[in-house]
Amino acid sequence: MKTLSQMLAIEAEMAKPRHYLGWFGVLDRAVLLVIISYVAFGIMGYWRYGEELYGSISLNIPTDEVLSQVAKAFIAMAIYLTYPLAGFVIIDIIMNHFWNKSGELKNAVLKESILRVCTVLLICITGIIAPKLGPLLSLVGALTISLLNLVFPALIEICLYYPPEYNYGKLKWKLVKDIFYVIIGILILVQGTIFSIMDMISEWGGDETTTEGTTATTVKVTTTTGGMDTAPELASPEAPGLIFF
């Protein structure tokens, strides 16, 4: 889902762009490989850590085992090798379509290098500020899946077939299909954004009197017949306690 912005750029740079689409083309095989790897990692991660699984499985990997360190090294290498591809479209749009659109920008290479460094620093700062990526990834997914996968393609197809020389097919089934996609996309956008923001507030904002993995205890105060309070004593773990969220 997150590589939608890179598809056209990759196709444009291919030596044989006609091999990119179609049945069993480059795109189909790449998506199939990504799906298999994601499903395998998801199943094995949840199988190992269960409900304690974080938004990124790298946060669950222990730090005191050699094999775990090797796995983290491979994850870091994968990020390092794919990071330039993920940022290629951003830099290309900013430099070639806005900042240096005319091709006459002075010191273009230097300014592009500064732009790349600033982009990397901004992403690193975001990762430091929000180490728990679950709510943030949910928000990004709600925005990208709904808009890039459903709403925008449907609206583009509606505009494409709107001129009189084209048509929406028998009983205007293409128009009905696109309107259905737009409605579903807007519902996903609204619902996903609301729940993601709620998760971000509960995860990052506010003071918490209790944290995950701890057991809330209550203090039980007993009184004597004369009305004087005695020393407080801890209630048993089975007793219901007051938990602040």
Buried (B, 14 or more C-beta within 10 A) or exposed (E): EEBBBBBEBBBEEEEEEEEBEEEEEBBEEBEEEEEEEEEEEEEEBEEEBEEEBBBBBBEEBEEEEEEBEEBBEEBEEEEEEEEEEBBBBEBEEBBEEEBBEEEEEEEBEEBBEEBBEEBEEEEEEEEEEBEBBBBBBBBBBBBBBBBBBBBBBBBEBBEEBEEEEEEBEEEEEBBEBBBEBBEBBBEBBEEBBEBBBEBBEEBEEEEEEBEEEEEEBBEEEEEEEEEEEEEEEEEEEEEEBEEEE
